[in-house]
Amino acid sequence: MPELMKGKRGLVMGVANDRSIAWGIAKALADEGAELAFSYQGENFGKRVEPLAASVGSSFLVDVDVTDDASLDRCFGRLEQEWGSLDFVVHAIAYSDKTELTGRFINTTRENFKNSLAISCYSLIDVARRAQPLMPNGGTILTLTYQGSNRVTPFYNVMGVAKAALESTVRYLASDLGPEGIRVNAISPGPMKTLAGAAIAGGRKTYRHTEMNAPLRQNATLECIGGTAVYLASDHGACTTGEIITVDGGYHVLGMPRFENI
């Protein structure tokens, strides 16, 4: 029986539906024996997450708004009360006003900039601060990023800046929490056909372009991303922290598209 995660418990934040990257990670962790809790935001997302959680044997669901300190406190208070400790947290949370994921980056508004950075980046710090006391024997914190953090990607706009900040946050948290045995890493998939990806203008073209040009001629799958998360959260990842691990069919190594696609 698969059991890389047997005896480990963790919180998965950010599942929207069965095509979410967070769900691919959750399923892979559960398949390896992990016990899961899920957070969601609002009743509509709760209705979507509940049957998915049930399919991996979890009834531990909690409504969380990462912009609300009291909401986060309630979530981690319940985790402490019911479990006592945590082995891992999956942070798959990001947001920007979709109307600003079109057009030019220079037109980013102050309000959306602050909101995007707060939800997509600062929330990881907030979550890590609350998870830390529940990881007395060490643990893993995982988040998700994208190559738009360091290379200009059409219409990614303010999310690229938010992901750059998120990746820097991963490194600083890894340094802060490393002495306590808490590892902090990010997975950077290529374009994915997810609810979040659909908010970005031209997402389908980006997906096809990557698939045509990546060395492996394919985009990442939920199973491959989930497997990477299992490695990072399991004891096999005990000496890996502060890393941004790319899972994109190799697209990130290219300097330009394949000659026949230019």
Salt bridges, closest charged atoms under 4 A:
GLU3 OE1 - LYS6 NZ 3.89
ASP31 OD2 - LYS27 NZ 3.11
GLU35 OE1 - ARG9 NE 2.93
GLU43 OE2 - LYS47 NZ 3.53
ASP69 OD1 - ARG130 NH2 3.61
ASP73 OD1 - ARG130 NE 2.81
GLU82 OE2 - ARG78 NE 2.82
ASP126 OD1 - ARG129 NH1 2.61
ASP126 OD1 - ARG130 NH1 3.25
ASP235 OD1 - LYS8 NZ 3.28
ASP248 OD1 - HIS252 ND1 2.98
GLU260 OE2 - ARG258 NE 2.78
